[in-house]
Amino acid sequence: AADRYNLYIGAEGGFYANSNMSYFFKDFKNLKKIDGFENVNTELLTNAEGFFSGCNILADLDLTSWNTAKVITMSRMFYQCREIKELDLSAFNTESLTSMHYMFASCSKLRTIFVSDSWKLRDDITGLNTFVDCTELSGNINYDRNKVSCAYGTIDGYMTKKKSDDDNPDVRPDTKLARTIKAYGLADETDF
C-alpha cells in the first residue's frame, strides 16, 4: 500500500495564490490532510475548478481563511474527495460564482457543508450534478438523488448555516475575547 501523507503549506509572510489554480491538487491520491492554508492569500483567485479533484483519501481540510469573493468557478472543486465528512465553507463569499458543476460530486462520506451569510448563489449560476452521489449529505433536506443540481446549494437545501460564537449562548464572553486576541497574534494559547 502506498504511504499516506499530510501536507503543510508554509511561507514566511505568506504568499499569494495565482488567479487560476484549477486542478492544483488534482489526483493527489495519497494526500490525507492539508494544513497551512492560512499562509495563502486567495484574494486574487478566480478559478478554483477541480482544486482538490481526485484527492480520494483527503479527510481534513481547513478553508476558513479563504477569500473567494472573486472566484467565478468552483466546478469539480471537491470532486471524488470521498473521505471528507465535513466541510466548513463559512468563509466563502460566492458573489462572483457562476459555475459549480460537480462541485461536491462523489463525496460519498460528506455529511455537512457549513456556510455563512456570505454564501449567496447568483440567479445566473449553473451547476449540473453539483451533489450527485453525496449520499450521506444532509442539511435542511436529506440527500435525494433527484435533487443534485446547484439549486439545492442553499440553506434551504443541503447547506448548514454555521453558528457564530455570538449565536451560541454556551460560549463564555472571555472565551470569545481569547479567540480574538489569538487571531490577531497578540498572545498565544499558553497565555490563557
N, CA, C and O of each residue as an XYZ file, in Angstrom:
768
protein
N       0.841     -1.192      0.000
C       0.000      0.000      0.000
C       0.879      1.246      0.000
O       1.929      1.283      0.641
N       0.441      2.241     -0.714
C       1.200      3.492     -0.799
C       1.114      4.244      0.517
O       0.126      4.143      1.245
N       2.166      5.002      0.811
C       2.159      5.833      2.010
C       1.113      6.930      1.866
O       0.880      7.461      0.780
N       0.502      7.246      2.975
C      -0.438      8.363      3.019
C       0.273      9.497      3.717
O       1.033      9.268      4.658
N       0.039     10.703      3.277
C       0.810     11.796      3.839
C      -0.045     13.030      4.106
O      -1.140     13.190      3.566
N       0.495     13.891      4.957
C      -0.073     15.186      5.265
C       0.802     16.232      4.590
O       2.007     16.033      4.437
N       0.207     17.329      4.191
C       0.929     18.401      3.529
C       0.779     19.669      4.355
O      -0.323     20.014      4.782
N       1.882     20.357      4.579
C       1.834     21.645      5.260
C       2.292     22.720      4.292
O       3.356     22.602      3.684
N       1.495     23.765      4.149
C       1.833     24.890      3.288
C       2.368     25.998      4.185
O       1.655     26.501      5.053
N       3.607     26.372      3.977
C       4.200     27.405      4.821
C       5.050     28.352      4.011
O       5.694     27.967      3.036
N       5.037     29.588      4.433
C       5.882     30.604      3.805
C       5.958     31.782      4.755
O       4.933     32.277      5.224
N       7.170     32.230      5.040
C       7.317     33.381      5.926
C       6.611     34.579      5.297
O       6.937     34.999      4.186
N       5.659     35.108      6.015
C       4.879     36.227      5.485
C       3.772     35.802      4.544
O       3.012     36.644      4.065
N       3.666     34.508      4.270
C       2.616     34.002      3.390
C       2.928     34.241      1.925
O       3.991     34.758      1.579
N       1.996     33.859      1.071
C       2.146     34.095     -0.363
C       0.778     34.188     -1.016
O      -0.226     33.773     -0.436
N       0.742     34.731     -2.220
C      -0.493     34.905     -2.971
C      -0.709     33.708     -3.894
O       0.213     33.247     -4.567
N      -1.937     33.221     -3.909
C      -2.319     32.207     -4.889
C      -2.490     32.903     -6.238
O      -2.874     34.071     -6.294
N      -2.208     32.188     -7.316
C      -2.468     32.717     -8.651
C      -3.969     32.870     -8.853
O      -4.757     32.291     -8.105
N      -4.364     33.631     -9.840
C      -5.794     33.765    -10.120
C      -6.364     32.451    -10.645
O      -7.521     32.131    -10.372
N      -5.566     31.680    -11.398
C      -6.015     30.392    -11.915
C      -5.281     29.273    -11.181
O      -4.103     29.016    -11.430
N      -5.991     28.621    -10.282
C      -5.417     27.497     -9.531
C      -6.181     26.210     -9.868
O      -6.277     25.307     -9.037
N      -6.714     26.132    -11.066
C      -7.528     24.974    -11.442
C      -6.705     23.689    -11.370
O      -5.557     23.632    -11.811
N      -7.320     22.681    -10.811
C      -6.751     21.324    -10.676
C      -5.392     21.323     -9.967
O      -4.533     20.499    -10.281
N      -5.197     22.221     -9.034
C      -3.916     22.381     -8.350
C      -3.485     21.112     -7.605
O      -2.331     20.697     -7.708
N      -4.394     20.505     -6.869
C      -4.074     19.277     -6.147
C      -4.708     18.050     -6.804
O      -4.886     17.028     -6.143
N      -5.044     18.129     -8.060
C      -5.748     17.036     -8.758
C      -4.993     15.714     -8.632
O      -3.790     15.618     -8.873
N      -5.762     14.711     -8.244
C      -5.264     13.325     -8.156
C      -4.100     13.136     -7.194
O      -3.263     12.259     -7.408
N      -4.030     13.940     -6.139
C      -3.092     13.666     -5.047
C      -3.735     12.539     -4.232
O      -4.268     12.776     -3.148
N      -3.681     11.351     -4.746
C      -4.445     10.218     -4.224
C      -4.011      9.741     -2.846
O      -4.785      9.059     -2.175
N      -2.816     10.068     -2.402
C      -2.342      9.639     -1.082
C      -2.342     10.763     -0.055
O      -1.809     10.608      1.044
N      -2.932     11.877     -0.410
C      -2.963     13.046      0.468
C      -4.123     12.930      1.457
O      -5.286     12.860      1.060
N      -3.792     12.910      2.746
C      -4.773     12.737      3.813
C      -5.218     14.047      4.428
O      -6.381     14.191      4.804
N      -4.305     15.011      4.536
C      -4.596     16.257      5.227
C      -3.737     17.380      4.653
O      -2.587     17.166      4.270
N      -4.315     18.579      4.601
C      -3.563     19.766      4.192
C      -3.714     20.801      5.300
O      -4.829     21.158      5.681
N      -2.598     21.272      5.805
C      -2.567     22.340      6.806
C      -1.854     23.546      6.213
O      -1.041     23.406      5.299
N      -2.157     24.720      6.730
C      -1.403     25.908      6.368
C      -2.054     26.817      5.348
O      -1.410     27.736      4.843
N      -3.330     26.579      5.029
C      -3.968     27.478      4.065
C      -4.068     28.909      4.585
O      -4.284     29.838      3.807
N      -3.912     29.091      5.905
C      -3.906     30.458      6.437
C      -2.690     31.229      5.937
O      -2.658     32.454      6.054
N      -1.694     30.549      5.386
C      -0.497     31.179      4.823
C      -0.674     31.570      3.352
O       0.230     32.139      2.741
N      -1.839     31.261      2.797
C      -2.099     31.522      1.381
C      -3.146     32.620      1.250
O      -4.262     32.481      1.752
N      -2.796     33.688      0.590
C      -3.743     34.762      0.336
C      -4.453     34.441     -0.980
O      -3.823     34.398     -2.037
N      -5.760     34.216     -0.909
C      -6.531     33.807     -2.090
C      -7.364     34.942     -2.673
O      -8.281     34.688     -3.453
N      -7.065     36.181     -2.313
C      -7.903     37.285     -2.768
C      -7.872     37.492     -4.280
O      -8.783     38.125     -4.813
N      -6.869     36.989     -4.991
C      -6.788     37.113     -6.449
C      -7.393     35.912     -7.174
O      -7.534     35.933     -8.396
N      -7.744     34.885     -6.442
C      -8.239     33.636     -7.026
C      -9.551     33.839     -7.765
O     -10.507     34.374     -7.204
N      -9.601     33.411     -9.030
C     -10.841     33.459     -9.814
C     -11.271     32.081    -10.293
O     -12.456     31.849    -10.532
N     -10.310     31.158    -10.438
C     -10.632     29.824    -10.953
C     -10.148     28.754     -9.974
O      -8.948     28.512     -9.845
N     -11.103     28.114     -9.286
C     -10.787     27.034     -8.342
C     -11.330     25.706     -8.854
O     -11.536     24.773     -8.077
N     -11.560     25.622    -10.162
C     -12.105     24.387    -10.730
C     -11.175     23.211    -10.442
O      -9.966     23.285    -10.663
N     -11.757     22.143     -9.953
C     -11.015     20.906     -9.738
C      -9.891     20.993     -8.720
O      -9.041     20.104     -8.683
N      -9.855     22.017     -7.904
C      -8.737     22.284     -6.998
C      -8.312     21.043     -6.212
O      -7.119     20.747     -6.141
N      -9.257     20.314     -5.622
C      -8.951     19.107     -4.844
C      -9.472     17.843     -5.537
O      -9.536     16.782     -4.916
N      -9.832     17.945     -6.781
C     -10.434     16.840     -7.533
C      -9.566     15.582     -7.487
O      -8.365     15.627     -7.752
N     -10.192     14.474     -7.148
C      -9.486     13.195     -7.129
C      -8.624     12.952     -5.913
O      -7.867     11.982     -5.884
N      -8.716     13.808     -4.901
C      -7.988     13.586     -3.641
C      -8.819     12.598     -2.814
O      -9.470     12.975     -1.839
N      -8.783     11.361     -3.216
C      -9.690     10.319     -2.711
C      -9.653     10.088     -1.217
O     -10.683      9.748     -0.634
N      -8.495     10.259     -0.562
C      -8.429      9.986      0.880
C      -8.273     11.249      1.713
O      -8.094     11.176      2.929
N      -8.342     12.412      1.063
C      -8.277     13.675      1.794
C      -9.461     13.738      2.753
O     -10.617     13.675      2.335
N      -9.157     13.863      4.041
C     -10.217     13.828      5.054
C     -10.266     15.087      5.901
O     -11.274     15.348      6.557
N      -9.206     15.865      5.899
C      -9.122     17.012      6.801
C      -8.666     18.234      6.017
O      -7.577     18.250      5.443
N      -9.510     19.251      6.002
C      -9.253     20.412      5.175
C      -9.818     21.647      5.859
O     -11.014     21.700      6.146
N      -8.976     22.638      6.125
C      -9.425     23.874      6.767
C      -9.319     25.017      5.757
O      -8.226     25.479      5.431
N     -10.474     25.458      5.274
C     -10.525     26.536      4.286
C     -11.134     27.803      4.880
O     -11.624     28.660      4.145
N     -11.106     27.924      6.195
C     -11.755     29.053      6.869
C     -11.019     30.374      6.661
O     -11.526     31.423      7.058
N      -9.849     30.349      6.055
C      -9.119     31.597      5.789
C      -9.245     32.035      4.331
O      -8.683     33.062      3.947
N      -9.962     31.286      3.528
C     -10.034     31.593      2.099
C     -10.900     32.810      1.804
O     -11.972     32.986      2.384
N     -10.411     33.649      0.887
C     -11.173     34.766      0.356
C     -11.590     34.349     -1.051
O     -10.750     34.238     -1.945
N     -12.874     34.120     -1.244
C     -13.363     33.633     -2.541
C     -14.241     34.663     -3.257
O     -14.995     34.307     -4.163
N     -14.152     35.902     -2.871
C     -15.033     36.934     -3.429
C     -14.920     37.081     -4.950
O     -15.878     37.509     -5.594
N     -13.769     36.735     -5.534
C     -13.575     36.883     -6.981
C     -13.684     35.560     -7.732
O     -13.564     35.543     -8.958
N     -13.906     34.459     -7.031
C     -13.929     33.150     -7.690
C     -15.177     33.017     -8.564
O     -16.300     33.230     -8.108
N     -14.954     32.665     -9.818
C     -16.024     32.513    -10.804
C     -16.453     31.053    -10.917
O     -17.642     30.758    -11.040
N     -15.483     30.141    -10.876
C     -15.842     28.727    -10.993
C     -15.248     27.902     -9.860
O     -14.076     28.029     -9.505
N     -16.111     27.051     -9.310
C     -15.716     26.048     -8.320
C     -16.155     24.663     -8.803
O     -16.258     23.727     -8.009
N     -16.408     24.541    -10.084
C     -16.815     23.247    -10.632
C     -15.772     22.186    -10.296
O     -14.571     22.436    -10.390
N     -16.229     21.022     -9.911
C     -15.381     19.866     -9.581
C     -14.357     20.153     -8.475
O     -13.384     19.412     -8.333
N     -14.557     21.190     -7.712
C     -13.577     21.600     -6.703
C     -13.261     20.480     -5.714
O     -12.101     20.281     -5.353
N     -14.288     19.747     -5.276
C     -14.100     18.661     -4.308
C     -14.474     17.301     -4.915
O     -14.700     16.339     -4.181
N     -14.538     17.219     -6.218
C     -14.950     16.002     -6.916
C     -14.130     14.785     -6.458
O     -12.899     14.801     -6.484
N     -14.822     13.767     -6.054
C     -14.233     12.497     -5.597
C     -13.363     12.620     -4.346
O     -12.440     11.829     -4.151
N     -13.650     13.595     -3.512
C     -12.995     13.669     -2.191
C     -13.828     12.779     -1.269
O     -14.618     13.263     -0.459
N     -13.638     11.512     -1.409
C     -14.530     10.505     -0.809
C     -14.423     10.362      0.706
O     -15.312      9.770      1.317
N     -13.384     10.875      1.324
C     -13.215     10.710      2.772
C     -13.621     11.939      3.590
O     -13.701     11.866      4.816
N     -13.872     13.043      2.933
C     -14.283     14.250      3.666
C     -15.692     14.051      4.202
O     -16.617     13.715      3.464
N     -15.832     14.266      5.509
C     -17.137     14.122      6.154
C     -17.792     15.466      6.428
O     -19.014     15.562      6.540
N     -16.965     16.508      6.535
C     -17.477     17.827      6.870
C     -16.620     18.876      6.181
O     -15.393     18.781      6.165
N     -17.278     19.870      5.615
C     -16.574     20.993      5.003
C     -17.078     22.280      5.635
O     -18.285     22.506      5.716
N     -16.161     23.119      6.078
C     -16.522     24.413      6.618
C     -16.184     25.457      5.560
O     -15.030     25.858      5.406
N     -17.203     25.883      4.843
C     -17.039     26.892      3.798
C     -17.622     28.222      4.262
O     -18.041     29.047      3.450
N     -17.644     28.417      5.575
C     -18.256     29.625      6.145
C     -17.517     30.903      5.750
O     -18.091     31.988      5.848
N     -16.276     30.810      5.313
C     -15.536     31.986      4.858
C     -15.793     32.279      3.383
O     -15.410     33.337      2.883
N     -16.433     31.358      2.693
C     -16.633     31.510      1.251
C     -17.675     32.584      0.948
O     -18.789     32.565      1.471
N     -17.278     33.520      0.087
C     -18.163     34.537     -0.437
C     -18.412     34.146     -1.887
O     -17.469     34.055     -2.672
N     -19.660     33.917     -2.250
C     -19.978     33.404     -3.586
C     -20.571     34.472     -4.510
O     -21.259     34.137     -5.475
N     -20.315     35.743     -4.228
C     -20.920     36.813     -5.021
C     -20.524     36.786     -6.493
O     -21.282     37.277     -7.330
N     -19.368     36.232     -6.837
C     -18.913     36.172     -8.232
C     -19.099     34.798     -8.859
O     -18.911     34.639    -10.065
N     -19.460     33.820     -8.069
C     -19.532     32.426     -8.526
C     -20.621     32.225     -9.579
O     -21.782     32.569     -9.357
N     -20.232     31.662    -10.730
C     -21.207     31.386    -11.793
C     -21.274     29.909    -12.167
O     -22.200     29.498    -12.866
N     -20.309     29.100    -11.714
C     -20.292     27.694    -12.117
C     -19.891     26.784    -10.963
O     -18.835     26.952    -10.354
N     -20.766     25.811    -10.675
C     -20.441     24.818     -9.647
C     -20.855     23.410    -10.077
O     -21.370     22.628     -9.279
N     -20.618     23.104    -11.361
C     -20.884     21.766    -11.888
C     -20.044     20.738    -11.132
O     -18.835     20.912    -10.980
N     -20.672     19.688    -10.668
C     -19.995     18.567     -9.994
C     -19.127     19.011     -8.802
O     -18.190     18.302     -8.436
N     -19.415     20.132     -8.212
C     -18.556     20.696     -7.160
C     -18.294     19.710     -6.025
O     -17.154     19.580     -5.578
N     -19.330     19.014     -5.552
C     -19.181     18.063     -4.447
C     -19.440     16.623     -4.910
O     -19.536     15.720     -4.079
N     -19.550     16.405     -6.191
C     -19.925     15.091     -6.734
C     -18.993     13.990     -6.232
O     -17.775     14.154     -6.170
N     -19.601     12.878     -5.883
C     -18.881     11.676     -5.420
C     -18.142     11.883     -4.102
O     -17.186     11.165     -3.809
N     -18.571     12.847     -3.315
C     -18.073     12.989     -1.938
C     -18.989     12.114     -1.087
O     -19.841     12.611     -0.351
N     -18.799     10.830     -1.199
C     -19.758      9.861     -0.670
C     -19.883      9.832      0.849
O     -20.874      9.319      1.368
N     -18.902     10.369      1.575
C     -18.995     10.406      3.048
C     -19.335     11.781      3.588
O     -19.471     11.960      4.798
N     -19.474     12.755      2.698
C     -19.761     14.126      3.109
C     -21.142     14.199      3.748
O     -22.150     13.847      3.134
N     -21.165     14.664      4.997
C     -22.420     14.762      5.749
C     -22.898     16.191      5.896
O     -24.097     16.459      5.828
N     -21.944     17.131      6.102
C     -22.316     18.505      6.419
C     -21.428     19.494      5.666
O     -20.211     19.327      5.590
N     -22.063     20.523      5.113
C     -21.349     21.637      4.498
C     -21.805     22.892      5.236
O     -22.954     23.317      5.110
N     -20.887     23.479      6.009
C     -21.201     24.689      6.744
C     -20.941     25.917      5.878
O     -19.903     26.015      5.223
N     -21.881     26.844      5.879
C     -21.733     28.111      5.159
C     -22.198     29.242      6.070
O     -22.758     29.003      7.140
N     -21.959     30.470      5.631
C     -22.392     31.645      6.398
C     -23.311     32.486      5.515
O     -23.722     32.054      4.438
N     -23.621     33.673      5.978
C     -24.477     34.576      5.204
C     -23.814     35.044      3.912
O     -24.503     35.545      3.024
N     -22.497     34.895      3.782
C     -21.816     35.305      2.546
C     -21.955     34.254      1.439
O     -21.478     34.462      0.323
N     -22.602     33.134      1.744
C     -22.881     32.099      0.732
C     -24.250     32.419      0.126
O     -25.287     32.001      0.641
N     -24.229     33.160     -0.966
C     -25.460     33.540     -1.660
C     -25.259     33.242     -3.137
O     -24.377     33.814     -3.778
N     -26.068     32.359     -3.668
C     -25.923     31.970     -5.064
C     -26.624     32.970     -5.978
O     -27.741     33.409     -5.706
N     -25.950     33.315     -7.053
C     -26.488     34.247     -8.042
C     -27.625     33.593     -8.827
O     -27.733     32.368     -8.879
N     -28.456     34.409     -9.424
C     -29.559     33.899    -10.243
C     -29.051     33.214    -11.507
O     -29.709     32.308    -12.019
N     -27.892     33.628    -12.021
C     -27.373     33.076    -13.271
C     -26.373     31.935    -13.056
O     -25.677     31.550    -13.995
N     -26.290     31.394    -11.852
C     -25.337     30.316    -11.579
C     -25.775     29.020    -12.263
O     -26.966     28.733    -12.382
N     -24.785     28.246    -12.708
C     -25.079     26.943    -13.301
C     -24.350     25.872    -12.506
O     -23.273     26.106    -11.959
N     -24.955     24.697    -12.453
C     -24.329     23.627    -11.694
C     -25.041     22.300    -11.849
O     -25.886     21.934    -11.031
N     -24.696     21.589    -12.895
C     -25.252     20.254    -13.087
C     -24.579     19.279    -12.129
O     -23.369     19.355    -11.916
N     -25.333     18.388    -11.566
C     -24.818     17.300    -10.726
C     -23.886     17.787     -9.618
O     -22.917     17.107     -9.281
N     -24.167     18.935     -9.064
C     -23.353     19.517     -8.001
C     -23.213     18.574     -6.816
O     -22.152     18.508     -6.196
N     -24.288     17.836     -6.492
C     -24.306     16.973     -5.310
C     -24.504     15.494     -5.659
O     -24.865     14.706     -4.785
N     -24.279     15.108     -6.896
C     -24.518     13.713     -7.288
C     -23.625     12.767     -6.476
O     -22.432     13.019     -6.308
N     -24.205     11.699     -5.986
C     -23.518     10.663     -5.186
C     -22.971     11.177     -3.852
O     -21.994     10.637     -3.333
N     -23.591     12.207     -3.302
C     -23.278     12.678     -1.937
C     -24.338     12.070     -1.014
O     -25.103     12.788     -0.371
N     -24.367     10.775     -0.963
C     -25.484     10.039     -0.355
C     -25.652     10.245      1.145
O     -26.722      9.958      1.681
N     -24.625     10.734      1.840
C     -24.710     10.972      3.292
C     -25.062     12.417      3.626
O     -25.276     12.749      4.792
N     -25.124     13.275      2.619
C     -25.297     14.704      2.828
C     -26.686     15.047      3.359
O     -27.703     14.529      2.899
N     -26.683     15.932      4.336
C     -27.930     16.375      4.940
C     -27.763     17.798      5.423
O     -26.763     18.142      6.052
N     -28.739     18.612      5.127
C     -28.785     19.995      5.617
C     -30.202     20.215      6.077
O     -30.676     19.546      6.996
N     -30.883     21.153      5.441
C     -32.310     21.331      5.705
C     -33.107     20.203      5.066
O     -34.221     19.896      5.490
N     -32.520     19.589      4.038
C     -33.119     18.408      3.410
C     -32.094     17.275      3.424
O     -30.889     17.523      3.467
N     -32.568     16.056      3.389
C     -31.698     14.889      3.283
C     -31.422     14.611      1.811
O     -32.196     15.002      0.937
N     -30.318     13.937      1.550
C     -29.921     13.649      0.172
C     -31.049     12.960     -0.596
O     -31.710     12.048     -0.100
N     -31.235     13.429     -1.809
C     -32.216     12.856     -2.723
C     -31.559     12.829     -4.095
O     -31.176     13.877     -4.614
N     -31.424     11.656     -4.686
C     -30.714     11.537     -5.965
C     -31.378     12.331     -7.086
O     -30.779     12.528     -8.143
N     -32.605     12.785     -6.866
C     -33.297     13.614     -7.849
C     -33.100     15.106     -7.591
O     -33.607     15.944     -8.336
N     -32.367     15.429     -6.539
C     -32.113     16.825     -6.184
C     -30.607     17.041     -6.054
O     -30.080     17.160     -4.947
N     -29.921     17.091     -7.198
C     -28.459     17.172     -7.169
C     -27.877     18.404     -7.862
O     -26.656     18.539     -7.943
N     -28.719     19.296     -8.359
C     -28.209     20.497     -9.032
C     -27.812     21.550     -8.006
O     -28.070     21.400     -6.811
N     -27.186     22.612     -8.485
C     -26.764     23.690     -7.598
C     -27.945     24.401     -6.945
O     -27.757     25.125     -5.968
N     -29.140     24.212     -7.454
C     -30.329     24.830     -6.858
C     -30.507     24.410     -5.397
O     -31.177     25.102     -4.629
N     -29.912     23.288     -5.015
C     -30.020     22.789     -3.640
C     -28.824     23.197     -2.779
O     -28.694     22.742     -1.642
N     -27.956     24.050     -3.312
C     -26.782     24.537     -2.585
C     -27.090     25.780     -1.770
O     -26.365     26.773     -1.835
N     -28.167     25.722     -1.003
C     -28.609     26.844     -0.187
C     -28.903     26.365      1.233
O     -28.892     25.165      1.508
N     -29.161     27.303      2.116
C     -29.546     26.962      3.491
C     -30.846     26.169      3.497
O     -31.054     25.330      4.374
N     -31.719     26.423      2.534
C     -32.968     25.666      2.433
C     -32.742     24.285      1.842
O     -33.635     23.438      1.874
N     -31.556     24.056      1.308
C     -31.219     22.774      0.701
C     -30.230     21.998      1.549
O     -30.515     21.663      2.699
N     -29.057     21.710      0.976
C     -28.060     20.859      1.635
C     -27.093     21.604      2.549
O     -26.387     20.978      3.340
N     -27.051     22.910      2.452
C     -26.088     23.658      3.258
C     -26.601     23.856      4.683
O     -27.808     23.919      4.920
N     -25.663     23.953      5.626
C     -25.987     24.172      7.040
C     -25.351     25.489      7.457
O     -24.148     25.685      7.289
N     -26.150     26.378      7.993
C     -25.607     27.664      8.430
C     -24.769     27.455      9.679
O     -25.230     26.888     10.670
N     -23.525     27.925      9.613
C     -22.626     27.808     10.762
C     -22.987     28.869     11.783
O     -23.140     30.047     11.461
N     -23.117     28.428     12.999
C     -23.415     29.362     14.080
C     -22.115     30.011     14.535
O     -21.092     29.343     14.688
N     -22.169     31.300     14.745
C     -21.007     32.005     15.266
C     -21.044     31.925     16.786
O     -22.058     31.539     17.367
N     -19.950     32.284     17.423
C     -19.918     32.321     18.884
C     -21.002     33.241     19.425
O     -21.550     32.999     20.501
N     -21.313     34.303     18.673
C     -22.348     35.235     19.118
C     -23.724     34.573     19.142
O     -24.602     34.990     19.898
N     -23.915     33.543     18.318
C     -25.186     32.818     18.283
C     -25.252     31.725     19.338
O     -26.310     31.138     19.561
N     -24.122     31.447     19.988
C     -24.041     30.318     20.904
C     -23.988     30.814     22.353
O     -22.974     31.368     22.777
N     -25.063     30.621     23.108
C     -25.085     31.097     24.494
C     -24.154     30.306     25.414
O     -23.875     30.741     26.531
N     -23.666     29.137     24.950
C     -22.785     28.310     25.774
C     -21.336     28.780     25.753
O     -20.535     28.337     26.576
N     -20.982     29.679     24.819
C     -19.613     30.178     24.744
C     -19.504     31.414     25.633
O     -20.207     32.405     25.435
N     -18.613     31.335     26.612
C     -18.439     32.431     27.567
C     -17.793     33.629     26.877
O     -16.977     33.450     25.973
N     -18.145     34.842     27.287
C     -17.547     36.048     26.683
C     -16.025     36.061     26.761
O     -15.380     36.527     25.822
N     -15.414     35.557     27.866
C     -13.953     35.576     27.972
C     -13.313     34.632     26.949
O     -12.186     34.867     26.515
N     -14.029     33.558     26.557
C     -13.531     32.653     25.521
C     -13.526     33.363     24.173
O     -12.588     33.209     23.392
N     -14.570     34.139     23.900
C     -14.630     34.903     22.653
C     -13.475     35.905     22.593
O     -12.840     36.057     21.549
N     -13.205     36.580     23.695
C     -12.112     37.545     23.757
C     -10.770     36.848     23.527
O      -9.926     37.356     22.788
N     -10.572     35.691     24.154
C      -9.325     34.944     23.986
C      -9.115     34.565     22.527
O      -7.997     34.667     22.021
N     -10.170     34.129     21.841
C     -10.051     33.768     20.428
C      -9.680     34.987     19.591
O      -8.866     34.884     18.673
N     -10.262     36.126     19.896
C      -9.963     37.358     19.167
C      -8.511     37.762     19.377
O      -7.826     38.126     18.421
N      -8.038     37.703     20.608
C      -6.657     38.064     20.912
C      -5.691     37.143     20.170
O      -4.706     37.611     19.599
N      -5.965     35.830     20.172
C      -5.105     34.882     19.463
C      -5.147     35.118     17.957
O      -4.121     35.026     17.284
N      -6.337     35.424     17.425
C      -6.485     35.630     15.983
C      -5.637     36.804     15.500
O      -5.146     36.792     14.371
N      -5.465     37.813     16.347
C      -4.662     38.973     15.960
C      -3.202     38.830     16.374
O      -2.416     39.767     16.231
N      -2.843     37.651     16.889
C      -1.456     37.387     17.234
C      -0.964     38.161     18.431
O       0.241     38.359     18.589
N      -1.868     38.601     19.273
C      -1.473     39.386     20.421
C      -1.024     38.520     21.597
O      -0.387     39.001     22.534
N      -1.362     37.260     21.528
C      -0.965     36.314     22.595
C      -1.062     34.909     22.016
O      -1.676     34.713     20.967
N      -0.471     33.945     22.679
C      -0.612     32.571     22.224
C      -1.412     31.775     23.239
O      -1.788     32.276     24.299
N      -1.663     30.515     22.884
C      -2.512     29.634     23.683
C      -2.069     29.508     25.133
O      -2.909     29.369     26.022
N      -0.783     29.554     25.383
C      -0.279     29.356     26.744
C      -0.612     30.512     27.671
O      -0.498     30.385     28.891
N      -1.026     31.644     27.100
C      -1.388     32.796     27.917
C      -2.778     32.680     28.532
O      -3.171     33.518     29.344
N      -3.523     31.645     28.148
C      -4.902     31.519     28.626
C      -5.085     30.318     29.508
O      -6.190     30.069     29.992
